[in-house]
Amino acid sequence: MMAGTATTTETVLDRYIKIFDRAVHDAGAVEEFRSVYAPGASVQLDERAGR
């Protein structure tokens, strides 16, 4: 690695955003959403309780 560069780890949200952006032009990308979250999973994006 070069001095001054940082390594970042892609998060689930990063993957979701990339797939969402691709889905506009690539219908096959929609199938990739299944790889982001487990079936039936819920995601808490803030401190409010699920409704």
N, C-alpha and C positions, 0 to 999 in steps of 0.2 A: 504494500500500500504506500502511496506517495505521502510525503509529509504535508500536513494541512488538510487532508481529506478526511471525511467522516464516513463511517459505515452506518447505514440505517437499516432497520429491520422493518419489512413490510408488515403492516397490521391487517387484520381482517377487514377493517373499514377501508384501508387503502385498496385492497383487492376488490371490494365491492364497488368502489368508485370507478376503478379502471374498467371493470366488467360493464357497469352501467353506461359508461361513456362509449364503449365499443358496441353495445347492444343497439345503439341508434343506427349503425351501419352494418352490423353483422348479427343476423338473427340467431346464428349458432352460439353467440355469446350468452344468450339467455339460459342455455343449458348449464353454463358454468356457475350460475348462481347457486346451484345445488352443492357445489364444492365449497362455498363460503360458509354456510351455516348448516348445522345438523338439523334434520327434520324435526319440527316441533320446538326448536330452540327459541328462546326469547332473548332479546338484547336490550340492556338498559344503557341508554346513552346519556342520561343525566340522573340526578339523585331522587327524582320523583318515583314513587312506587308505580308498578304496572297497573293498568286499568282494565 
